[in-house]
Amino acid sequence: MENLGREVEKRGVQFFPIGLDISCTSCQKEVVTNILERYGRIDVLVNNAGVAPLQRNDVLDMTEESYDRVMNINLKGPFFFAQKICPGK
C-alpha cells in the first residue's frame, strides 16, 4: 500500500486508503463521515468487493453460514455502502 501511495502522490494526487469490512453495514457510516470530513464530498465510488465460498461444494451442500458470508460481502455490503454514498443520505 505504501508503494502505491508514493506513486499516486508523485502525480500530485492525494492518497487516502481506507480499510473496511464491507459486510459490516454498521461500520460504513463512519467511513463515509471520515471521507466527507476530509474532502467535503465523494465524486466516485469504486465498489469492488467479492469472495467465493470458503469451500467449493455442490450448491445443494452449501451451508447457511457460507451463503450469508458470500451474499453479505458480494451484494448486501456494496449495495448499502453505495446507498450511504449517494447525495442526500
C-alpha positions in Angstrom: 0.0 0.0 0.0 2.9 2.4 0.8 4.3 1.9 -2.7 1.0 2.7 -4.3 0.6 5.8 -2.1 4.0 7.1 -3.2 3.3 6.5 -6.9 -0.1 8.3 -6.6 1.3 11.2 -4.7 4.2 11.6 -7.2 1.5 12.6 -9.7 0.2 15.3 -7.4 -2.9 13.4 -6.2 -3.9 12.8 -2.6 -3.9 9.2 -1.4 -6.2 8.2 1.4 -6.6 4.4 1.6 -9.5 3.2 3.8 -9.9 -0.3 5.1 -13.5 -1.6 5.6 -15.2 -4.9 6.2 -17.9 -4.2 3.5 -20.2 -6.7 5.1 -20.4 -4.7 8.3 -23.1 -2.2 7.3 -23.0 -0.5 10.7 -19.3 0.3 10.0 -20.0 2.1 6.7 -21.4 5.3 8.1 -18.2 6.1 9.9 -16.1 5.6 6.7 -18.4 7.9 4.8 -18.2 10.5 7.6 -14.4 10.3 7.6 -14.2 10.9 3.9 -16.7 13.8 4.0 -14.8 15.4 6.9 -11.6 15.2 5.0 -12.7 16.1 1.4 -16.2 17.5 1.8 -17.6 15.3 -1.0 -17.3 12.0 -2.7 -17.1 12.1 -6.5 -16.5 8.5 -7.4 -17.1 5.1 -5.7 -15.4 2.0 -6.9 -17.4 -0.6 -5.0 -15.2 -3.6 -5.7 -15.6 -6.4 -3.3 -16.2 -10.1 -3.8 -15.4 -13.5 -2.4 -16.2 -17.1 -3.2 -17.4 -19.7 -0.7 -14.6 -20.9 1.6 -15.3 -24.4 0.4 -16.5 -25.1 -3.1 -19.3 -27.6 -2.7 -22.3 -28.5 -4.7 -24.9 -25.9 -4.3 -27.1 -28.4 -2.5 -24.4 -28.7 0.1 -24.0 -25.0 0.8 -24.4 -24.0 4.4 -26.4 -21.0 5.5 -23.2 -19.6 7.1 -21.4 -19.8 3.8 -24.3 -18.4 1.8 -24.6 -15.4 4.2 -20.9 -14.7 4.1 -20.9 -14.6 0.3 -24.1 -12.5 0.0 -23.1 -10.1 2.7 -19.7 -9.3 1.1 -20.7 -9.6 -2.6 -24.2 -8.0 -2.6 -25.5 -6.6 0.7 -22.5 -4.7 1.8 -21.7 -3.0 -1.5 -25.4 -2.1 -2.0 -25.8 -0.4 1.3 -22.4 1.3 1.0 -23.4 2.8 -2.3 -26.7 3.9 -0.7 -24.8 5.7 2.0 -22.5 7.5 -0.5 -25.4 8.9 -2.6 -26.2 12.5 -2.1 -28.9 13.2 0.5 -28.0 10.2 2.7 
